[in-house]
């Protein structure tokens, strides 16, 4: 595989144990594909994305090889997996889930999910952007398909992520520079909503353009924005901005055998990846205990 290296400024982040996470360069695979930026991590560590060139869903392995997945259709808005590798698709006003044979079944109707995550117990949290500036919604969907509206009145909500301990839900607004934090109750509902995350905005825009975000196992939040990957600490502050050659980041996910590789989709329809010194925490992992210290 021929790779092309891009070298944005070096960004270093110091961890609690004194180690340094250094982001030097994302590496772009220059193979014949056009990613739409919608990337999803499978429990195996493989990354799945929709290829605009072929109109199919493709799988990117850690060794850089690409393969096609004929089971997953291309007509969807968002793709996600659960801990057993079953895939979920949103589109056409519903969310569907596959069984072990790859057959699809409706799990939620009358919802235009922009992004969604699946928890370890197969509960779904989804954002619905709406048609106006204050018409966005956040939904919780139980494994049996029961749907509960847990927030409304948001400005085009997009990215959604669950903290590694399962106690906090983070929701981004695409049309502002804000993100919200909610405390997750034992029944999956949320309380204590707070405007908590603040994202940087370029001079040429009035909003961050955030699409997806994901958390690592120490509670940092990684946001795909117009300015690149913005890394936020557990207090909601941006601590680093990792620029990409094409500018706007359209999606991101952790993958690899140990989920310590950050895969990023960009406006140039290429995928970039970088090995980190910290592992990601996909929403479907079983809750873990976060460090008591601030990771910054």
Secondary structure, DSSP 4 states (H G I P E B T S, - for coil): --EEE-----EEEE-TTS-EEEE---EEE-SS--EEEEEEE-TTS-EEEEETTTTEEEEE-TTS-EEE-SSS-S--SEEEE-TTS-EEEEETTEEEEE-TTS-EEEEEES---SEEEE-TT--EEEEE--SSTT-EEEEEE-TT--EEEEEEEESSEEEEEE-TTS-EEEEEETTSSEEEEEEEPTTS-EEEEEEEEE----TT-SS-----EEEBTTS-EEEEETTEEEEE-TTS-EEEEE--TTS-EEEEEEESTTS-EEEEEETTS-EEEEE-SS-B--TTSPP-PPPSS---
